[in-house]
Amino acid sequence: MAQGEARRLSLTTKVVYSLGDHTVNIVLSALTLVYLRYLTDVVHFSGTLAGAVPWIGRMVDAFTDPMMGRISDTTRWRAGRRRPYFLIGCVPFGVFFALLWFDVPIASTPWRFAWYCGVYVMLSLAMTTLSVPYLALIPEMSRNYDERTSLNTWRSAAGIVAVFFTIGMSALARMLGDDARAWSLAAAITGVWLVLPWFAVHRVSWERPVVAGGPPPVSFREAMRALSRHGSYRVLCGVYIVGRIAVDITSAMFFYYVAWVIGRREDFEMVMFTFLAVVILALPFWLAMARRFDKKTIFIAGVLWWISAQGLIYVGGPDWPRWIIFAVAAFTGIGYAVADLMPWAMLPDVIDEDEATTGERREGLYAGTFTFLRKIGGATAVLMVGVGLDLARYDGTAAVQPESAVEAIRVMMAVVPAVLLAATAWIARRYPLSREAHAAVLRSLEARALSR
């Protein structure tokens, strides 16, 4: 396929391919949305200790995610350089997820902490084996500016549906008794589903063949240095990591906010369902806007929308009529949709720019470093929330929380994300790859291909 060819992807391909991110997002949303609560309320760790589990686990990803990307870039197997890893990583992925919710029969808190950290690291390694090659396929499956946005929209929608599965796992555990055994069983059932879609993803996806005659791959260290010098990518990383922390703080605080600020714990699943349903419904709107405007413009517009919703969240309380809670959740979901979608839609364009500059295709390395940002953003958010809850004297076993804890939850749910979102909109102003700039990059790549 010529470098500049705008290959359209079938609806079936987009839907099935999106199932890969669906499974990954089940894990990421579970670790952000409910795992902190599991560790504080079921395992009875302190907030700081519970928040430290994912943060320690993610430190391993600082090395393994970029390294996995580089491995997939340089793999030369007959079956492909990326897709075989789907079959290698999927079973460990499901197994270690289930083990992460196993109530290990160890009395010592330090050893229990070590268990959960160790399993978290193994789950992260399995996830890296799958997700980095998976995301590296996006620039290969289409060169088209809008088609990539469409593929990422489907992927984002599947990721949002994954959160429904996470909520379902939480509801199942509560229905089974909300104790350690109930969580283990619910996680084991979820672990089976994490494995199955990868066989279909492997079947519908494809890779572009490696073109002979290009420059030899540089070392991992040199490749990482090249990434650090890539201006467009530096801006995009700043946009993504700050925005990701805002997204994941919101996710981590959602249950605490509904339960303790609004005072309606029983409404958590329905409020979250409303929020996620609107996120999915908003995606086609933002996709249509992205066909008319640059991705940067759409991203900033969505972030500003979301910031406006944070003020409503801050003033919420038990005296709110029930319908207002659902209305605010819906209003927030519209802005959330674009903030979660657009950075990933921008990434393939940045990869093209790198190829035009260096002559080397490094989709895996870029996807690996971006995947690490995705994970460390979530882990940092959970750690910040855990420490904040401890400082505010939150007690996971108490029927009533002190006023300091309720106010801290309100601030972490509304004010902190708003500040971070304002920062990410400010950073995004410097992103240089417009639709016209990306078209020029593709023309350069096509001219190079024709000259070989």
C-alpha positions, 0 to 999 in steps of 0.5 A: 500500500502506498504511503499516502493511500487513504485506506478506509476501514470497514465498520466491522474492522473498527468495531472488532479492533476496538475490543482490544482497548475495551479489555484494556480499559476494563482493567484501567478503569477498574484500577482507577474507579474501584480498586482504591475502594477495594483496598481501603474498604475491603482489604482495609489498607490506609489511603496512602498505602492503597494509593501506593500499590498502583504507583509502585506498579507503574514505575516498572512501566516507565521502562517496560512500555517504551521497551515493548514498543521498541521490541515490536518496532524491531521484531521481524517474525513471519507472523508479523511484528505486532499482532503475535503479541496479542496471542502471547499476552492475553491469557496472563492478562486475564489471570493476573487481573483475577489474582489482583482481587484475591484475598491472600491469606497473609496476616502481615500488612507489609507482606499483603502490600508486597503481594498486591504490588507484585501481582500489579506489576505482573498485570502491568507487564501482561497489559504492556505486551498487549496494549503497546503493539495494539496501539502501534497498529493504528498509524499502520491501518490508516494514513488518513487524518479523519479515518484515524479519528474515526477509528479512535472514536470507536476505540474510545466508545469501546473503552467507555463501554468497558467502564460499564463492565467495571461498574457491573463487576462492582455491582456483582461483588456487592450483590454477592456480599461485598466481601473479599470472596465476592470481589474475587469471584466477580474479578475471576468472571471478568478475567475470562472476558479479558482474554476472549476478544483478543483472538478476534482482534488478531484476526481483523487487524493487519500490519503494513510490511516493513519497507526495505531500503530505509535507514537501519534502526537506531539503538533504544537509547538513541530512539528515546533521545529522538522522541525527547527532541520531537517538539510536537510530541513533547507538547502532546505528552504535556497535554495528555499527562496533565489531562489524564491525571484530571480524568483519572482523579475524577474517576477515582473520586466518583464513588466517594463524591456520590456516596459522601458529598451527595449522600446517595451511595445507592445511586452510584451505578445509575449516575455513572451509567448516565455519565458514560451513556452521554460520553458515548452519545457525544462521541459522534458529535465530536467526530463530526466537529473533527471533520470540520476543524483541527483536532487541537481546536476540538480538544480545547473546546471540549476541555473548556466545556468540561471545566464549566461543569466542574463548578456545578459539581463543587456546589452539589450536596444532599439537598440537590433534587435527584434529577439534578445529579443526573443532569450534571453527570450528563453535562460533564460527560459531553466535555469528558468525551473529547478530552479522552478521545483527541490526544490519541487521535493526534498521536498517529499524526505525530508519528507520521511527522517523526517518520518524515524527519527520520525516515524510520517508522517507530509506531511502537516506541511512540505508543509505548511511551504514550501508554506509560503516560496513560498508566502513570497518569492513573496511578498518580491520580489514585495516589493523590486521592489516597493521600488526600483521603488520609490527610482529611481523616477518611475512614473506610469503615465508618458510617459517617465521615468527618466534615474534613473528609467530605470537603476534601472529596468535594475539592478533589472531585471538582477543583483539582480536575478543573485546575488541571484541565485549564493547564492542559488547554493552555499547553494544547495551544502550542500543538502545531500539527493542523490538518494542512500541516499533516497533509504536507507530512503525508506528501513528503512521505509519499514523495520519499516512497516514490523515489525509492 
